[in-house]
Amino acid sequence: MIEIIEKYNPVVAENESLQSKFIKLGKEYFGLNIKGEFDYINSVKDSIKIMSYDVQADLKEIFIPYSNAPVYWIYDSWLLNQVEDYMKLNFLRAKYFELHKSIKENYTKWVVTKLKNEKEYYANITINFIERDVFKHNFFKFILHGIILSTQPSFYNFAKALNSFNTAKELINVSRMSDNVKQELNYILTLYIGFAHLKEKEYELANITFKDALEIKSYGITAKFYTALTEINLNNEEQAVEICREILNYDFNRLTVATANNNFGMFNFFVKNGIFNNIFYKKDFWKISNQIELMIQPYHSAAENELSLIQKKITNLKEKNINEYLSDEISKSISFMERVVQAYTDTNTVYIIGLYPEFASKFRGIIDTVVANMRQSIATEIKTKLTSFDNAIKENEEAEKRITTEIENFKLKVKDALVKGIQSIASTYDEQIKLLESRIAFIPFVEKYNPNRTFTVNMSYNFVIAFVVMIIGSMAYYTNRTVADINELNSFFSLVLASGLKWGLISFSVGTLISLVISGLVMIERSDEKQKLLRKTKSYNAHKNKAIAEAKEYSEHREKVMLDNLNSNLTQHKKRLAECTEQRENELQRLNNEAAERIQKFEEHLSSLLD
């Protein structure tokens, strides 16, 4: 944004040459028509589009000139849209919003009209509507009120203007708007307070106020500009020069960003609306015209027109066979440079000449990117040609990994199978052995092998037999003897009984002996049965150990055979892998050598464009 020129007052003769030189600097170095009329209203309207550019926030500020400060509030910038949305949300009564619309419409007419009578009329109507608005939270009316009071001569009231601005700031700070909107509004209102002090020629207070604005927004370029202006008025020329250098660097930074983004629209806007241009529209800056000339001189001393050289280089570049290496980004860069060349080849302003190194660097970047794309293309070709080797290497690596895994799994499987087999064998034989041991332990309780039981049973039989023998013996004696005298009858029965007892005792003694012999035979039989079972148990243990040994032997043999087979396969894959790797390395070396030659020839082909 370029501020409309203030009319230069007559100066003493000794300063006329400096002022004339200052005007000449603006025309010669920046192509500015200082004495011409500048349409700032349309310029601000055009500047609104800066908000749509994809750049960082510190490069998107709309410059607000002191002499045209009211214009900022009549166009739909992002800030005004935020304020408008807030007003719609908080004006609960329709009449308040209608009053707000009337204030804004008449304020716009006051700003736009160039006729003195109309300005007076619309200023008066706007003030009347503002005074009728009793909505206490409407900070926007206080902003417009303060602007009119500080810029319209017929309503000029410095104290009331400051009060309106400060009231607006208080209402903004307690509002529910977002912090970034509050910050921007506080920054702009602080600028307007500084403008009011500047109009009163209170340069020290204006300087402090603009520095306060920089405290709110450190990168505020409008605040920096007017801080430099007040430093000049306070005779702090060194500080003013340093700030001017920052402003010039700010402009170059914006142009560099536009160049990097290949955005010609943005670039063109930043060239035509450089913040540094405004210096030549403020008469007080003539006091540091010598320092400004020294500052901008390095950007205006190019030995040759770099854009003309770039134009020739682009033409030569297009004639070379590089289409296959052009990416969308390179095409955009070339198109951007062509538009810059077309628009500014014959322009010798500071901004264009100062960007010569950036243009040259961008063109070198195009060449470097083309070469890099060529390298990438060749690398892709090499990769494609090595695909068969890579596939073979991959297959053998996967086979090696698979076989290694199979070996480990097989070892675990064989080990697990052996353990389970041994457990099965042991379980089978142990069950039989346990059964035999149980039978051995139960032998003493088997009646067949119990000598005491056998002796008791035999003695029972012996007692019965002895009793029968006793009866038979008695009866036999009785049969063989006769009793002649009845007196002999008692002795006869005694002899019969004695005879029976004799034979019974003989029978009982023989039976007892036989029972003892049988009991002894039972003990011998029990011992034989136990030994037989023990031998069988030992045989089972022997068979179990033999079966386990055979299982182990079979497992080891099976494992050896299988591992030999797998290791043989593994060795073959390792051998093939080594062969494929070696062949790939040899082929890669050959292809790289060929690629190096191609790249060298290509770079030599483009080297003339980098001279």
URUR-V121532 format. One record per residue. N is the residue number from 1. RES is the residue in one letter. SS is DSSP state (a for helix, b for strand, c for the rest). PSI is psi in degrees with one decimal (NA if undefined). D_CENTER is the distance of its C-alpha to the mean C-alpha in whole Angstrom. Layout:
N/RES/SS/PSI/D_CENTER
N/RES/SS/PSI/D_CENTER
This chain:
1/M/c/134.6/41
2/I/c/127.3/45
3/E/c/139.5/47
4/I/c/139.9/51
5/I/c/137.4/53
6/E/c/143.8/55
7/K/c/130.3/59
8/Y/c/127.4/60
9/N/c/154.2/63
10/P/c/139.4/66
11/V/c/167.7/65
12/V/c/158.2/67
13/A/a/-33.8/68
14/E/a/-18.3/66
15/N/a/-11.2/63
16/E/a/-38.9/64
17/S/a/-37.5/63
18/L/a/-41.2/59
19/Q/a/-42.4/59
20/S/a/-41.0/60
21/K/a/-38.5/58
22/F/a/-44.6/55
23/I/a/-39.7/55
24/K/a/-36.1/56
25/L/a/-43.6/52
26/G/a/-39.3/50
27/K/a/-44.1/52
28/E/a/-40.8/52
29/Y/a/-23.2/49
30/F/a/-1.6/47
31/G/c/33.0/49
32/L/c/138.2/50
33/N/c/85.5/53
34/I/c/-36.4/54
35/K/c/-5.9/57
36/G/c/161.6/56
37/E/c/133.9/55
38/F/c/129.8/51
39/D/c/89.5/50
40/Y/a/-30.8/47
41/I/a/-48.9/47
42/N/a/-30.7/46
43/S/a/-42.5/43
44/V/a/-41.2/41
45/K/a/-41.7/41
46/D/a/-29.0/40
47/S/a/-18.0/37
48/I/a/-29.4/36
49/K/a/-12.7/34
50/I/a/-26.3/32
51/M/a/-20.1/30
52/S/a/-8.3/28
53/Y/c/143.2/27
54/D/c/71.8/24
55/V/c/167.4/24
56/Q/c/156.7/23
57/A/a/-33.3/25
58/D/a/-10.8/27
59/L/a/3.4/29
60/K/c/12.5/30
61/E/c/136.9/32
62/I/c/118.8/36
63/F/c/132.0/39
64/I/c/108.5/41
65/P/c/145.3/45
66/Y/a/-44.2/47
67/S/a/-13.5/50
68/N/a/30.8/48
69/A/a/-36.0/46
70/P/a/-24.0/47
71/V/a/-29.5/46
72/Y/a/-30.5/42
73/W/a/8.3/42
74/I/a/-3.4/44
75/Y/c/156.3/41
76/D/c/74.1/38
77/S/c/170.7/35
78/W/a/-33.7/32
79/L/a/-44.2/33
80/L/a/-34.5/37
81/N/a/-39.9/35
82/Q/a/-42.8/33
83/V/a/-43.6/36
84/E/a/-42.9/38
85/D/a/-39.2/36
86/Y/a/-41.1/36
87/M/a/-44.6/40
88/K/a/-37.3/40
89/L/a/-31.6/38
90/N/a/-13.2/41
91/F/c/92.2/44
92/L/c/-28.0/45
93/R/c/135.7/49
94/A/a/-34.9/49
95/K/a/-33.1/52
96/Y/a/-41.9/49
97/F/a/-38.9/47
98/E/a/-37.6/50
99/L/a/-39.0/51
100/H/a/-42.4/48
101/K/a/-39.9/48
102/S/a/-41.3/52
103/I/a/-46.8/51
104/K/a/-41.3/48
105/E/a/-44.3/50
106/N/a/-32.0/53
107/Y/a/-42.3/51
108/T/a/-43.5/49
109/K/a/-38.8/53
110/W/a/-40.9/54
111/V/a/-42.9/51
112/V/a/-40.5/52
113/T/c/146.2/56
114/K/c/-4.0/57
115/L/c/132.3/61
116/K/a/-45.0/62
117/N/a/-41.6/64
118/E/a/-38.9/61
119/K/a/-44.6/58
120/E/a/-42.3/61
121/Y/a/-50.8/61
122/Y/a/-29.7/57
123/A/a/-42.3/57
124/N/a/-44.7/59
125/I/a/-43.6/58
126/T/a/-43.7/55
127/I/a/-40.8/56
128/N/a/-44.8/58
129/F/a/-39.1/55
130/I/a/-42.0/53
131/E/a/-26.7/56
132/R/a/-20.8/56
133/D/c/110.3/53
134/V/c/3.7/53
135/F/c/112.2/49
136/K/c/-18.4/48
137/H/c/4.6/45
138/N/c/87.7/45
139/F/a/-24.8/43
140/F/a/-36.4/43
141/K/a/-32.5/47
142/F/a/-32.6/48
143/I/a/-50.5/45
144/L/a/-37.0/48
145/H/a/-46.5/51
146/G/a/-36.0/50
147/I/a/-45.8/49
148/I/a/-44.2/53
149/L/a/-24.1/54
150/S/a/-6.0/53
151/T/a/-28.1/54
152/Q/c/116.1/57
153/P/a/-42.5/60
154/S/a/-20.0/62
155/F/a/6.7/59
156/Y/c/123.8/58
157/N/c/98.5/58
158/F/a/-46.5/56
159/A/a/-45.6/56
160/K/a/-34.2/55
161/A/a/-46.0/52
162/L/a/-40.8/50
163/N/a/-40.6/51
164/S/a/-43.9/49
165/F/a/-43.4/46
166/N/a/-36.9/46
167/T/a/-42.3/47
168/A/a/-41.8/44
169/K/a/-40.8/41
170/E/a/-44.9/42
171/L/a/-37.2/42
172/I/a/-42.9/38
173/N/a/-25.7/37
174/V/c/1.1/38
175/S/c/172.7/37
176/R/c/22.4/34
177/M/c/162.0/32
178/S/c/157.7/29
179/D/a/-37.7/28
180/N/a/-32.6/28
181/V/a/-42.2/31
182/K/a/-43.9/33
183/Q/a/-45.1/32
184/E/a/-41.7/33
185/L/a/-42.4/36
186/N/a/-39.5/37
187/Y/a/-48.5/36
188/I/a/-41.0/38
189/L/a/-35.4/41
190/T/a/-36.6/41
191/L/a/-43.7/42
192/Y/a/-34.4/45
193/I/a/-40.1/46
194/G/a/-40.1/46
195/F/a/-40.3/48
196/A/a/-43.9/50
197/H/a/-36.0/51
198/L/a/-39.8/51
199/K/a/-33.3/54
200/E/c/1.3/56
201/K/c/26.8/56
202/E/c/75.2/54
203/Y/a/-35.3/52
204/E/a/-45.1/51
205/L/a/-37.8/50
206/A/a/-42.6/48
207/N/a/-44.2/46
208/I/a/-40.9/45
209/T/a/-43.4/44
210/F/a/-34.0/42
211/K/a/-33.4/40
212/D/a/-38.9/40
213/A/a/-37.5/38
214/L/a/-26.7/36
215/E/a/-35.4/35
216/I/a/-44.3/34
217/K/c/100.0/32
218/S/c/-27.2/31
219/Y/c/15.4/31
220/G/c/108.4/34
221/I/a/-33.4/36
222/T/a/-43.0/39
223/A/a/-39.1/39
224/K/a/-43.2/39
225/F/a/-48.7/41
226/Y/a/-20.3/44
227/T/a/-42.6/43
228/A/a/-42.2/45
229/L/a/-44.8/48
230/T/a/-31.0/49
231/E/a/-37.1/48
232/I/a/-45.2/51
233/N/a/-20.1/53
234/L/c/11.0/53
235/N/c/25.9/54
236/N/c/66.2/50
237/E/a/-34.0/50
238/E/a/-44.9/48
239/Q/a/-38.2/45
240/A/a/-42.1/46
241/V/a/-41.4/45
242/E/a/-40.9/42
243/I/a/-39.9/41
244/C/a/-38.1/42
245/R/a/-39.1/40
246/E/a/-39.6/37
247/I/a/-43.4/38
248/L/a/-42.1/38
249/N/a/-34.4/35
250/Y/a/-45.2/33
251/D/a/-45.0/35
252/F/a/-34.4/34
253/N/a/-43.0/31
254/R/a/-41.7/31
255/L/a/-36.1/32
256/T/a/-40.5/30
257/V/a/-43.7/27
258/A/a/-39.8/29
259/T/a/-43.6/30
260/A/a/-31.4/26
261/N/c/0.0/26
262/N/c/34.9/29
263/N/c/96.7/30
264/F/a/-37.2/34
265/G/a/-45.2/34
266/M/a/-44.1/32
267/F/a/-47.8/34
268/N/a/-40.1/37
269/F/a/-44.6/37
270/F/a/-32.4/36
271/V/a/-46.4/39
272/K/a/-20.1/41
273/N/c/40.5/40
274/G/c/136.8/39
275/I/a/-34.9/39
276/F/a/-27.2/42
277/N/a/-33.8/44
278/N/a/-20.5/45
279/I/a/-37.6/47
280/F/a/-5.2/50
281/Y/a/2.2/50
282/K/c/114.8/51
283/K/a/-29.8/54
284/D/a/-20.4/53
285/F/a/-11.4/51
286/W/a/-23.4/54
287/K/a/-22.9/55
288/I/a/30.3/52
289/S/a/-37.5/53
290/N/a/-43.5/53
291/Q/a/-38.4/50
292/I/a/-41.4/48
293/E/a/-42.5/50
294/L/a/-34.0/49
295/M/a/-41.8/45
296/I/a/-10.8/45
297/Q/a/-42.5/48
298/P/a/-23.8/45
299/Y/a/5.6/44
300/H/a/23.6/47
301/S/c/38.1/48
302/A/c/137.9/47
303/A/c/-34.2/49
304/E/c/164.4/48
305/N/c/105.9/47
306/E/a/-35.0/43
307/L/a/-34.9/43
308/S/a/-40.3/46
309/L/a/-43.4/44
310/I/a/-36.6/41
311/Q/a/-44.4/43
312/K/a/-41.0/45
313/K/a/-39.1/42
314/I/a/-41.6/40
315/T/a/-44.5/43
316/N/a/-37.9/44
317/L/a/-41.6/40
318/K/a/-28.0/41
319/E/a/-18.2/44
320/K/c/153.7/42
321/N/c/82.3/41
322/I/c/8.1/37
323/N/a/-37.0/36
324/E/a/-14.7/34
325/Y/a/8.6/32
326/L/c/123.0/31
327/S/c/171.8/28
328/D/a/-39.1/27
329/E/a/-40.8/26
330/I/a/-42.5/29
331/S/a/-40.2/31
332/K/a/-41.2/30
333/S/a/-44.2/30
334/I/a/-43.5/34
335/S/a/-41.4/35
336/F/a/-47.5/34
337/M/a/-36.8/36
338/E/a/-40.3/39
339/R/a/-39.1/39
340/V/a/-45.5/39
341/V/a/-45.9/41
342/Q/a/-38.6/43
343/A/a/-29.6/43
344/Y/a/12.1/44
345/T/c/-39.5/45
346/D/c/12.0/49
347/T/c/130.3/47
348/N/c/33.5/47
349/T/c/163.3/46
350/V/a/-41.8/44
351/Y/a/-43.2/40
352/I/a/-49.1/41
353/I/a/-37.0/42
354/G/a/-23.2/40
355/L/c/2.9/37
356/Y/a/-47.0/39
357/P/a/-36.3/37
358/E/a/-41.1/34
359/F/a/-44.9/35
360/A/a/-41.0/36
361/S/a/-37.6/33
362/K/a/-40.4/31
363/F/a/-40.4/34
364/R/a/-37.0/33
365/G/a/-37.4/30
366/I/a/-47.2/31
367/I/a/-45.3/33
368/D/a/-39.0/30
369/T/a/-38.7/28
370/V/a/-46.3/31
371/V/a/-42.1/32
372/A/a/-39.7/28
373/N/a/-36.8/28
374/M/a/-43.7/31
375/R/a/-43.2/30
376/Q/a/-39.1/27
377/S/a/-43.5/30
378/I/a/-40.5/32
379/A/a/-37.5/29
380/T/a/-41.2/28
381/E/a/-46.7/32
382/I/a/-43.4/32
383/K/a/-39.4/30
384/T/a/-43.1/32
385/K/a/-26.3/35
386/L/c/4.0/33
387/T/a/-42.4/32
388/S/a/-41.2/35
389/F/a/-42.9/35
390/D/a/-39.5/31
391/N/a/-42.3/32
392/A/a/-42.4/35
393/I/a/-43.1/33
394/K/a/-43.7/30
395/E/a/-45.0/33
396/N/a/-35.7/35
397/E/a/-43.7/32
398/E/a/-39.6/31
399/A/a/-41.3/35
400/E/a/-43.8/35
401/K/a/-41.4/32
402/R/a/-43.7/34
403/I/a/-40.1/37
404/T/a/-42.0/36
405/T/a/-40.5/35
406/E/a/-40.8/38
407/I/a/-47.2/40
408/E/a/-42.8/38
409/N/a/-39.1/38
410/F/a/-43.1/42
411/K/a/-43.9/43
412/L/a/-40.1/41
413/K/a/-44.9/43
414/V/a/-42.7/47
415/K/a/-43.6/46
416/D/a/-42.8/46
417/A/a/-38.9/48
418/L/a/-44.5/51
419/V/a/-45.0/50
420/K/a/-39.1/51
421/G/a/-46.2/54
422/I/a/-41.9/55
423/Q/a/-39.4/54
424/S/a/-46.1/56
425/I/a/-48.3/59
426/A/a/-40.6/60
427/S/a/-43.8/59
428/T/a/-50.7/62
429/Y/a/-38.1/64
430/D/a/-33.6/64
431/E/a/-43.3/64
432/Q/a/-43.8/68
433/I/a/-40.8/68
434/K/a/-36.9/68
435/L/a/-43.7/70
436/L/a/-42.7/73
437/E/a/-35.1/72
438/S/a/-41.1/73
439/R/a/-40.9/76
440/I/a/-45.5/77
441/A/a/-26.5/76
442/F/a/-5.8/78
443/I/a/-45.4/81
444/P/a/-20.6/83
445/F/a/-1.3/83
446/V/c/126.5/84
447/E/a/-34.5/88
448/K/a/-32.7/89
449/Y/a/22.1/88
450/N/c/103.2/89
451/P/a/-35.9/92
452/N/a/-42.9/93
453/R/a/-42.6/93
454/T/a/-43.6/95
455/F/a/-42.5/98
456/T/a/-45.1/98
457/V/a/-44.8/98
458/N/a/-37.4/101
459/M/a/-33.0/102
460/S/a/-47.6/102
461/Y/a/-40.9/104
462/N/a/-41.5/106
463/F/a/-42.2/108
464/V/a/-44.0/108
465/I/a/-43.3/110
466/A/a/-39.2/112
467/F/a/-40.8/113
468/V/a/-42.6/114
469/V/a/-38.8/116
470/M/a/-41.6/118
471/I/a/-45.1/119
472/I/a/-44.6/120
473/G/a/-40.0/122
474/S/a/-43.8/124
475/M/a/-38.0/125
476/A/a/-39.6/126
477/Y/a/-40.3/128
478/Y/a/-36.9/129
479/T/a/-35.1/130
480/N/a/-7.5/132
481/R/c/148.0/134
482/T/c/152.5/137
483/V/c/118.5/138
484/A/c/-31.8/142
485/D/c/137.2/142
486/I/a/-21.2/140
487/N/a/-21.1/140
488/E/a/-0.7/138
489/L/a/-39.5/136
490/N/a/-42.9/133
491/S/a/-27.0/133
492/F/a/-44.8/133
493/F/a/-33.3/129
494/S/a/-42.0/129
495/L/a/-40.0/129
496/V/a/-46.6/127
497/L/a/-40.6/124
498/A/a/-38.5/124
499/S/a/-41.9/124
500/G/a/-42.2/121
501/L/a/-36.2/119
502/K/a/-52.8/120
503/W/a/-32.8/119
504/G/a/-43.4/116
505/L/a/-40.0/115
506/I/a/-46.1/116
507/S/a/-42.0/113
508/F/a/-39.4/111
509/S/a/-44.6/111
510/V/a/-41.5/110
511/G/a/-39.6/107
512/T/a/-42.5/106
513/L/a/-44.5/106
514/I/a/-40.6/105
515/S/a/-41.2/102
516/L/a/-40.6/101
517/V/a/-43.8/101
518/I/a/-42.2/99
519/S/a/-40.9/96
520/G/a/-41.4/96
521/L/a/-37.2/95
522/V/a/-40.4/92
523/M/a/-40.4/91
524/I/a/-42.6/91
525/E/a/-39.7/90
526/R/a/-41.8/87
527/S/a/-41.4/86
528/D/a/-41.2/86
529/E/a/-40.6/84
530/K/a/-43.4/81
531/Q/a/-38.1/82
532/K/a/-45.2/81
533/L/a/-37.9/78
534/L/a/-40.9/77
535/R/a/-38.8/77
536/K/a/-39.6/75
537/T/a/-44.5/73
538/K/a/-39.5/73
539/S/a/-41.8/73
540/Y/a/-42.4/70
541/N/a/-42.1/68
542/A/a/-44.9/69
543/H/a/-38.2/68
544/K/a/-48.8/64
545/N/a/-38.2/64
546/K/a/-41.6/65
547/A/a/-40.2/63
548/I/a/-44.1/60
549/A/a/-42.0/61
550/E/a/-39.0/61
551/A/a/-42.9/57
552/K/a/-43.4/56
553/E/a/-43.2/58
554/Y/a/-41.1/57
555/S/a/-44.2/53
556/E/a/-40.8/53
557/H/a/-45.4/55
558/R/a/-41.9/52
559/E/a/-43.6/49
560/K/a/-46.4/51
561/V/a/-46.0/52
562/M/a/-43.0/48
563/L/a/-37.4/47
564/D/a/-41.2/49
565/N/a/-46.2/48
566/L/a/-42.5/44
567/N/a/-33.8/44
568/S/a/-44.4/46
569/N/a/-41.5/44
570/L/a/-42.4/41
571/T/a/-40.6/43
572/Q/a/-43.0/44
573/H/a/-39.8/40
574/K/a/-39.6/39
575/K/a/-45.9/42
576/R/a/-37.1/41
577/L/a/-45.0/37
578/A/a/-41.0/39
579/E/a/-45.4/41
580/C/a/-41.1/38
581/T/a/-44.0/36
582/E/a/-43.7/39
583/Q/a/-39.8/40
584/R/a/-44.5/36
585/E/a/-42.7/36
586/N/a/-45.1/39
587/E/a/-39.8/38
588/L/a/-43.6/35
589/Q/a/-43.9/37
590/R/a/-45.7/40
591/L/a/-38.5/37
592/N/a/-39.4/36
593/N/a/-44.5/39
594/E/a/-41.6/40
595/A/a/-41.5/36
596/A/a/-40.8/37
597/E/a/-43.6/41
598/R/a/-44.5/39
599/I/a/-41.5/37
600/Q/a/-44.3/39
601/K/a/-40.0/42
602/F/a/-42.5/39
603/E/a/-39.4/38
604/E/a/-34.1/42
605/H/a/-33.0/42
606/L/a/-6.0/40
607/S/a/-32.1/41
608/S/a/-24.7/44
609/L/a/-12.3/41
610/L/a/-1.2/40
611/D/c/NA/43
